Amino acid sequence: MLYSEKVMDHFRNPRNVGSIENADGVGEVGNAKCGDIMKIYLKIDDNVVTDVKFETFGCGSAIASSSMATEMIKGKPLNEVMELTNKAVVQALDGLPAHKLHCSVLAEEAVKSALKDYYDKNGIAYDPKQFPDLSCESCH
């Protein structure tokens, strides 16, 4: 089987779909050329992600990765959210096919892009090295 049951479940029944009006942080990554675009919305109170939603235009792996990433950061303090990795997303999904790993990278980048947006909007200092170069590698 190409996809794990968890991938199929998050694809068929994605969690946290939608947008958040007046979100505290919004991150959008990917581009139409590679076919996957992810947008993550964060609601943050007292340095904790109290709500998170996503909109993803892309394949089943992209949708499943977005869904799982939102589940993994909901209710977590920002320092833990910052530590989210694409490897953790893949593990939580019980694996992805090699040619779909970039979807989990996009999920990590979308979350970090939304965090960066939150920090920028609120004048919170951060180490720019913590944030990846948010350009979709598989698009080049």
C-alpha positions in Angstrom: 0.0 0.0 0.0 1.3 3.4 -1.0 -0.3 5.4 1.8 -0.8 4.6 5.5 -4.2 4.5 7.1 -3.4 7.7 8.9 -2.6 9.6 5.7 -5.9 8.3 4.2 -7.8 9.3 7.3 -6.4 12.8 7.3 -7.0 13.1 3.6 -10.6 11.9 3.8 -11.4 13.7 7.1 -9.0 16.6 7.4 -9.0 18.4 10.7 -9.0 22.1 11.2 -10.0 23.1 7.7 -10.9 26.7 7.0 -9.6 30.2 7.8 -9.6 32.3 10.9 -10.8 35.9 10.6 -8.3 38.3 12.2 -5.8 35.5 12.7 -2.7 36.4 14.8 -0.4 34.8 12.3 -0.9 33.7 8.7 1.6 31.7 6.7 1.4 30.8 3.0 3.9 28.7 1.2 4.2 26.8 -2.1 3.1 28.0 -5.5 0.8 27.0 -8.3 3.7 25.8 -10.4 4.4 22.9 -8.2 0.8 22.4 -7.5 0.7 22.6 -3.7 -0.2 25.7 -1.8 -0.7 25.7 2.0 -2.1 28.5 4.1 -2.0 28.2 7.9 -3.9 30.5 10.3 -3.0 30.8 14.0 -4.9 32.2 16.9 -2.4 32.8 19.8 -3.2 33.7 23.4 -0.5 33.9 26.1 2.1 32.4 23.7 -0.1 29.3 23.1 -1.7 28.3 19.8 -5.4 28.3 20.9 -6.8 27.7 17.4 -5.3 26.7 14.0 -6.9 26.3 10.6 -5.6 25.5 7.2 -6.4 25.8 3.5 -4.5 23.6 1.2 -4.6 23.4 -2.6 -2.8 20.2 -3.5 -2.6 16.5 -3.5 -3.8 14.1 -0.8 -0.4 14.0 0.9 -0.4 17.8 1.1 -3.9 17.9 2.7 -3.0 15.1 5.1 0.3 16.8 6.1 -1.5 20.1 6.7 -4.2 18.4 8.8 -1.7 16.5 10.9 0.6 19.5 11.4 -2.4 21.5 12.7 -3.3 18.7 15.1 0.3 18.6 16.4 0.5 22.3 17.2 -3.0 23.0 18.6 -2.8 23.9 22.3 1.0 24.0 22.3 3.2 26.8 23.5 5.0 28.7 20.7 8.5 27.4 21.6 7.1 23.8 21.0 5.4 24.9 17.8 8.7 26.3 16.6 10.3 22.8 17.0 7.8 21.1 14.6 9.7 19.3 11.9 8.6 17.7 8.7 10.1 14.5 10.0 7.7 14.6 13.0 4.7 15.2 10.6 5.8 12.2 8.5 6.2 10.0 11.6 2.8 11.0 12.9 1.3 10.1 9.6 3.1 6.7 9.7 5.2 7.7 6.7 4.8 9.2 3.2 6.1 8.0 -0.1 9.5 9.5 -0.9 8.2 11.6 -3.8 5.6 13.1 -1.4 8.0 14.1 1.4 8.0 17.7 0.1 4.4 18.0 1.3 5.5 17.5 4.9 8.2 20.1 4.4 5.6 22.6 3.1 3.5 21.9 6.2 6.5 22.7 8.5 7.3 25.8 6.5 3.6 27.0 6.5 3.5 26.7 10.3 6.8 28.6 10.7 5.8 31.2 8.2 2.6 31.9 10.2 4.7 32.1 13.4 7.1 34.5 11.7 4.1 36.6 10.6 2.9 36.7 14.3 6.3 37.8 15.5 6.6 40.4 12.9 3.1 41.8 13.5 3.8 42.1 17.2 7.4 43.3 17.1 8.7 40.2 18.9 12.4 39.6 18.3 13.4 36.2 16.9 16.5 34.6 15.3 16.0 34.7 11.5 18.0 31.4 11.3 15.1 29.6 13.0 13.0 30.2 10.0 13.8 28.3 6.8 14.1 29.9 3.5 10.5 29.7 2.6 10.8 28.8 -1.1 9.5 25.5 -2.3 12.6 23.5 -3.2 10.7 21.0 -5.4 9.5 23.9 -7.6 12.9 24.8 -8.9 
